[in-house]
Amino acid sequence: MFSFLEKYKKYIITGAVILLAVLALVTSGKKLNATFLEDIVGVVVTPFQDLTTGVGNWIDNTLTDKREQAEVLKENEKLKREMASLLEDNARLSLLDAENKKLSALLRIDQKYPQFDSFGVNIIAKNPGSWYDIFTLDKGKKDGVGANMVLAAPEGLVGKVLESGTTYAKGQSILDSRSSVPAKSLRTGDLGVVKGDYTLMNDGLCKMEYIDSEAEIMAGDEIVTSHLSDIYPPGLTIGKVKEVQSDPSGLTKYAIIEPAVDMKHLDTLLVIDKTKTKERKPVPVPTETADTGTENTENTENTDNAEDAENQRNTAPLADTSASPIQEENTREEDENS
């Protein structure tokens, strides 16, 4: 019906105007009182005039409402598309912000060990299960990734590179039962070895063994990598002590460690290559003085100091080479990797 009214709107309005004009001419006049015939015509025509006026207004209002409704719907669809685009942009910016914070945290670890080469890698696969024990990295030998390189997250130590292919590498976390990391308590300095344990791994925990029976280590202590490792740099956070127990023999203790890193959610890691040191800028060679042609006195003093240091190293007594249990554990670990 609305389409019919829209189509013939002009004709209907034109006819109504003409009819009203004719009626106006018929009923017009200078007489103050209508005649009997005019009175009858007025009685008949007036309701019709009201009806036509009402129909015209209804048609106009209906068409206007339809047009405004269509515009509102169109504007609503436009706003929905804009809102969806803004939500998508917001989600993308949130991801970028989280990634930026993560990379900034990794950069702080890199700055903690400026003497070693480091670079980022991404985890692209992992073994079945809730926790990351063995996982695959997106870089390999061609990118400089090699076995026994250290893997770290913003919160601390993750593990090491287990093996390296041409374009990929396998990572091993400290939760893996084959993992072994020389460690110490940051508060007391008590030494031990953090190992993965198959039963503890199901709860995302690991164990610190070979702790001296008289050690003062306690729950809440922060555990970090010790200096007794050729693989891991010292001072890298491992986790916190959850509880301490004595071994059945009573000679040593062991501690349950809760890793600092969330081993359920890993993606971007930092690789630390302890075997390579960053290149240092060469020391500038002092120039000769123009008036005397002799070397700068400061250069002579530096040379003498370097010679004295070299002589001291040559004459220094040899350090005790007897291996501790922790060093032996580290040696066994390297033999297994080789």
FILORO-136854 format. One record per residue (C-alpha): residue number from 1; residue in one letter; x, y, z. Coordinates in nm, 3 decimals, always signed. Layout:
REM residues N
nr,rest,xx,yy,zz
NUM,A,X,Y,Z
...
REM end
This chain:
REM residues 338
nr,rest,xx,yy,zz
1,M,+0.000,+0.000,+0.000
2,F,+0.286,+0.237,+0.082
3,S,+0.437,+0.183,-0.260
4,F,+0.097,+0.266,-0.421
5,L,+0.070,+0.590,-0.223
6,E,+0.430,+0.681,-0.304
7,K,+0.368,+0.617,-0.674
8,Y,+0.043,+0.816,-0.703
9,K,+0.112,+1.076,-0.436
10,K,+0.128,+1.367,-0.681
11,Y,-0.198,+1.271,-0.851
12,I,-0.384,+1.232,-0.524
13,I,-0.268,+1.566,-0.389
14,T,-0.340,+1.744,-0.722
15,G,-0.693,+1.599,-0.735
16,A,-0.760,+1.699,-0.376
17,V,-0.643,+2.057,-0.442
18,I,-0.861,+2.089,-0.753
19,L,-1.163,+1.950,-0.569
20,L,-1.111,+2.190,-0.281
21,A,-1.074,+2.483,-0.522
22,V,-1.403,+2.399,-0.693
23,L,-1.580,+2.364,-0.364
24,A,-1.432,+2.693,-0.247
25,L,-1.567,+2.870,-0.559
26,V,-1.909,+2.715,-0.512
27,T,-1.932,+2.811,-0.149
28,S,-1.770,+3.156,-0.182
29,G,-1.976,+3.471,-0.195
30,K,-2.045,+3.809,-0.036
31,K,-2.357,+3.707,+0.136
32,L,-2.346,+3.691,+0.509
33,N,-2.592,+3.405,+0.529
34,A,-2.565,+3.090,+0.318
35,T,-2.858,+2.985,+0.109
36,F,-3.039,+2.664,+0.173
37,L,-2.858,+2.498,-0.121
38,E,-2.518,+2.624,-0.007
39,D,-2.589,+2.504,+0.341
40,I,-2.667,+2.155,+0.215
41,V,-2.351,+2.152,+0.000
42,G,-2.141,+2.269,+0.299
43,V,-2.280,+1.997,+0.520
44,V,-2.192,+1.737,+0.257
45,V,-1.852,+1.878,+0.153
46,T,-1.704,+1.969,+0.495
47,P,-1.656,+1.610,+0.616
48,F,-1.500,+1.524,+0.283
49,Q,-1.261,+1.817,+0.314
50,D,-1.159,+1.700,+0.659
51,L,-1.112,+1.348,+0.530
52,T,-0.896,+1.449,+0.234
53,T,-0.685,+1.677,+0.454
54,G,-0.634,+1.400,+0.708
55,V,-0.546,+1.146,+0.438
56,G,-0.295,+1.387,+0.282
57,N,-0.129,+1.453,+0.617
58,W,-0.121,+1.082,+0.700
59,I,+0.038,+0.999,+0.364
60,D,+0.301,+1.272,+0.406
61,N,+0.379,+1.173,+0.766
62,T,+0.400,+0.803,+0.677
63,L,+0.636,+0.862,+0.387
64,T,+0.850,+1.094,+0.599
65,D,+0.869,+0.837,+0.879
66,K,+0.967,+0.565,+0.632
67,R,+1.239,+0.782,+0.484
68,E,+1.374,+0.878,+0.826
69,Q,+1.364,+0.516,+0.940
70,A,+1.565,+0.408,+0.635
71,E,+1.822,+0.682,+0.707
72,V,+1.845,+0.578,+1.071
73,L,+1.900,+0.214,+0.975
74,K,+2.168,+0.315,+0.726
75,E,+2.342,+0.530,+0.986
76,N,+2.315,+0.248,+1.240
77,E,+2.487,+0.004,+1.003
78,K,+2.762,+0.259,+0.940
79,L,+2.817,+0.306,+1.314
80,K,+2.829,-0.072,+1.365
81,R,+3.100,-0.105,+1.100
82,E,+3.298,+0.178,+1.256
83,M,+3.264,+0.024,+1.602
84,A,+3.382,-0.316,+1.475
85,S,+3.682,-0.148,+1.311
86,L,+3.767,+0.038,+1.632
87,L,+3.740,-0.280,+1.839
88,E,+3.971,-0.458,+1.596
89,D,+4.222,-0.173,+1.611
90,N,+4.202,-0.171,+1.990
91,A,+4.268,-0.546,+2.009
92,R,+4.562,-0.512,+1.771
93,L,+4.707,-0.222,+1.971
94,S,+4.665,-0.419,+2.294
95,L,+4.859,-0.709,+2.145
96,L,+5.130,-0.474,+2.022
97,D,+5.149,-0.310,+2.363
98,A,+5.181,-0.646,+2.539
99,E,+5.447,-0.754,+2.288
100,N,+5.633,-0.426,+2.338
101,K,+5.634,-0.471,+2.717
102,K,+5.759,-0.827,+2.676
103,L,+6.040,-0.722,+2.442
104,S,+6.134,-0.438,+2.676
105,A,+6.162,-0.688,+2.963
106,L,+6.379,-0.915,+2.747
107,L,+6.594,-0.614,+2.664
108,R,+6.653,-0.558,+3.035
109,I,+6.785,-0.915,+3.063
110,D,+7.006,-0.851,+2.760
111,Q,+7.143,-0.538,+2.929
112,K,+7.216,-0.741,+3.242
113,Y,+7.465,-0.951,+3.042
114,P,+7.617,-0.701,+2.797
115,Q,+7.923,-0.918,+2.745
116,F,+7.725,-1.198,+2.572
117,D,+7.556,-1.210,+2.233
118,S,+7.176,-1.242,+2.252
119,F,+6.874,-1.239,+2.018
120,G,+6.504,-1.323,+2.021
121,V,+6.329,-1.643,+1.911
122,N,+5.966,-1.758,+1.898
123,I,+5.821,-2.090,+2.015
124,I,+5.628,-2.255,+1.731
125,A,+5.545,-2.596,+1.883
126,K,+5.567,-2.792,+2.207
127,N,+5.525,-3.141,+2.343
128,P,+5.171,-3.246,+2.438
129,G,+5.072,-3.142,+2.788
130,S,+4.995,-2.831,+2.987
131,W,+5.354,-2.738,+3.068
132,Y,+5.647,-2.648,+2.843
133,D,+5.921,-2.905,+2.895
134,I,+6.042,-2.963,+2.536
135,F,+5.947,-2.716,+2.263
136,T,+6.045,-2.605,+1.912
137,L,+6.198,-2.269,+1.820
138,D,+6.168,-2.087,+1.487
139,K,+6.544,-2.037,+1.444
140,G,+6.831,-2.279,+1.396
141,K,+7.196,-2.306,+1.296
142,K,+7.167,-2.064,+1.005
143,D,+7.044,-1.801,+1.252
144,G,+7.323,-1.869,+1.501
145,V,+7.131,-2.095,+1.741
146,G,+7.340,-2.377,+1.887
147,A,+7.312,-2.641,+2.157
148,N,+7.348,-2.532,+2.521
149,M,+7.258,-2.170,+2.454
150,V,+7.051,-2.022,+2.736
151,L,+6.679,-1.948,+2.696
152,A,+6.526,-1.675,+2.909
153,A,+6.188,-1.504,+2.949
154,P,+6.126,-1.160,+3.103
155,E,+6.079,-1.320,+3.447
156,G,+6.399,-1.526,+3.437
157,L,+6.546,-1.859,+3.325
158,V,+6.344,-2.090,+3.100
159,G,+6.610,-2.349,+3.012
160,K,+6.853,-2.409,+2.727
161,V,+6.874,-2.516,+2.364
162,L,+6.879,-2.896,+2.356
163,E,+6.964,-2.941,+1.989
164,S,+6.977,-2.726,+1.677
165,G,+6.875,-2.795,+1.317
166,T,+6.928,-2.578,+1.012
167,T,+6.609,-2.375,+1.047
168,Y,+6.479,-2.481,+1.389
169,A,+6.594,-2.577,+1.736
170,K,+6.464,-2.779,+2.030
171,G,+6.440,-2.608,+2.365
172,Q,+6.447,-2.774,+2.707
173,S,+6.292,-2.605,+3.010
174,I,+6.403,-2.650,+3.369
175,L,+6.092,-2.865,+3.424
176,D,+6.227,-3.143,+3.202
177,S,+6.356,-3.441,+3.402
178,R,+6.688,-3.428,+3.214
179,S,+6.752,-3.063,+3.303
180,S,+7.022,-2.973,+3.554
181,V,+7.117,-2.615,+3.651
182,P,+7.381,-2.516,+3.910
183,A,+7.207,-2.272,+4.143
184,K,+7.226,-2.088,+4.474
185,S,+7.008,-1.904,+4.721
186,L,+7.035,-1.531,+4.663
187,R,+6.985,-1.459,+5.033
188,T,+7.220,-1.712,+5.193
189,G,+7.447,-1.814,+4.905
190,D,+7.378,-2.185,+4.971
191,L,+7.459,-2.391,+4.662
192,G,+7.268,-2.671,+4.495
193,V,+7.152,-2.806,+4.160
194,V,+6.805,-2.736,+4.024
195,K,+6.672,-3.044,+3.845
196,G,+6.354,-3.132,+3.668
197,D,+6.142,-3.397,+3.835
198,Y,+5.883,-3.603,+3.648
199,T,+5.634,-3.606,+3.936
200,L,+5.679,-3.238,+4.021
201,M,+5.651,-3.131,+3.656
202,N,+5.278,-3.209,+3.661
203,D,+5.243,-2.921,+3.909
204,G,+5.485,-2.692,+3.725
205,L,+5.756,-2.737,+3.992
206,C,+6.118,-2.856,+4.004
207,K,+6.367,-2.958,+4.273
208,M,+6.694,-2.814,+4.408
209,E,+6.922,-3.093,+4.529
210,Y,+7.263,-3.128,+4.700
211,I,+7.195,-2.854,+4.954
212,D,+7.418,-2.874,+5.260
213,S,+7.239,-3.011,+5.566
214,E,+7.338,-2.703,+5.768
215,A,+7.228,-2.457,+5.502
216,E,+6.994,-2.181,+5.617
217,I,+6.789,-2.184,+5.301
218,M,+6.415,-2.147,+5.367
219,A,+6.077,-2.106,+5.197
220,G,+6.049,-1.781,+5.004
221,D,+6.418,-1.755,+4.917
222,E,+6.495,-1.653,+4.561
223,I,+6.703,-1.906,+4.367
224,V,+6.935,-1.788,+4.089
225,T,+7.195,-1.948,+3.865
226,S,+7.534,-1.983,+4.031
227,H,+7.885,-1.914,+3.901
228,L,+7.962,-2.288,+3.883
229,S,+7.828,-2.336,+3.531
230,D,+7.985,-2.314,+3.188
231,I,+7.639,-2.289,+3.027
232,Y,+7.428,-2.053,+3.237
233,P,+7.535,-1.697,+3.324
234,P,+7.533,-1.627,+3.700
235,G,+7.255,-1.436,+3.873
236,L,+6.970,-1.530,+3.638
237,T,+6.647,-1.581,+3.836
238,I,+6.520,-1.941,+3.848
239,G,+6.237,-1.922,+4.101
240,K,+6.149,-1.926,+4.469
241,V,+6.169,-2.194,+4.735
242,K,+5.830,-2.343,+4.809
243,E,+5.943,-2.581,+5.084
244,V,+6.262,-2.742,+5.219
245,Q,+6.300,-3.110,+5.314
246,S,+6.587,-3.321,+5.447
247,D,+6.709,-3.621,+5.251
248,P,+6.659,-3.963,+5.421
249,S,+7.034,-3.985,+5.478
250,G,+7.032,-3.657,+5.670
251,L,+7.350,-3.544,+5.493
252,T,+7.183,-3.303,+5.251
253,K,+6.861,-3.116,+5.194
254,Y,+6.644,-3.056,+4.893
255,A,+6.402,-2.776,+4.813
256,I,+6.088,-2.763,+4.599
257,I,+6.122,-2.472,+4.356
258,E,+5.841,-2.277,+4.194
259,P,+5.982,-2.130,+3.869
260,A,+5.961,-1.754,+3.822
261,V,+5.855,-1.805,+3.460
262,D,+5.501,-1.913,+3.375
263,M,+5.584,-2.240,+3.199
264,K,+5.228,-2.275,+3.072
265,H,+5.238,-1.963,+2.855
266,L,+5.559,-1.910,+2.660
267,D,+5.600,-1.749,+2.319
268,T,+5.894,-1.509,+2.271
269,L,+6.227,-1.596,+2.437
270,L,+6.574,-1.447,+2.456
271,V,+6.869,-1.663,+2.349
272,I,+7.193,-1.589,+2.537
273,D,+7.510,-1.721,+2.374
274,K,+7.764,-1.748,+2.655
275,T,+8.029,-1.882,+2.416
276,K,+8.043,-1.553,+2.222
277,T,+8.124,-1.216,+2.367
278,K,+8.014,-0.893,+2.208
279,E,+8.276,-0.707,+2.017
280,R,+8.425,-0.420,+2.207
281,K,+8.535,-0.095,+2.049
282,P,+8.914,-0.083,+2.001
283,V,+9.106,+0.150,+2.230
284,P,+9.234,+0.447,+2.027
285,V,+9.612,+0.453,+1.984
286,P,+9.765,+0.767,+2.137
287,T,+9.925,+1.001,+1.885
288,E,+10.278,+1.138,+1.905
289,T,+10.328,+1.496,+2.015
290,A,+10.403,+1.734,+1.734
291,D,+10.680,+1.930,+1.906
292,T,+10.889,+1.647,+2.059
293,G,+10.806,+1.352,+1.835
294,T,+10.782,+1.128,+2.139
295,E,+10.486,+0.917,+2.254
296,N,+10.233,+1.052,+2.500
297,T,+10.332,+0.989,+2.862
298,E,+9.987,+0.844,+2.933
299,N,+10.041,+0.576,+2.666
300,T,+10.368,+0.474,+2.835
301,E,+10.196,+0.449,+3.170
302,N,+9.914,+0.236,+3.020
303,T,+10.168,+0.005,+2.858
304,D,+10.355,-0.035,+3.188
305,N,+10.030,-0.112,+3.369
306,A,+9.937,-0.373,+3.108
307,E,+10.279,-0.538,+3.143
308,D,+10.248,-0.540,+3.524
309,A,+9.904,-0.701,+3.499
310,E,+10.036,-0.964,+3.259
311,N,+10.326,-1.043,+3.491
312,Q,+10.088,-1.077,+3.784
313,R,+9.874,-1.323,+3.590
314,N,+10.177,-1.526,+3.493
315,T,+10.308,-1.538,+3.850
316,A,+9.968,-1.593,+4.020
317,P,+9.929,-1.930,+4.197
318,L,+9.715,-2.189,+4.023
319,A,+9.359,-2.222,+4.156
320,D,+9.242,-2.538,+4.323
321,T,+9.111,-2.763,+4.045
322,S,+8.933,-3.014,+4.263
323,A,+8.575,-3.046,+4.145
324,S,+8.281,-3.001,+4.380
325,P,+7.969,-3.219,+4.349
326,I,+7.794,-2.932,+4.171
327,Q,+8.082,-2.892,+3.923
328,E,+8.084,-3.266,+3.864
329,E,+7.711,-3.251,+3.797
330,N,+7.770,-2.971,+3.546
331,T,+8.048,-3.175,+3.379
332,R,+7.817,-3.476,+3.347
333,E,+7.556,-3.251,+3.191
334,E,+7.802,-3.124,+2.928
335,D,+7.916,-3.481,+2.851
336,E,+7.554,-3.585,+2.793
337,N,+7.494,-3.289,+2.563
338,S,+7.810,-3.367,+2.361
REM end
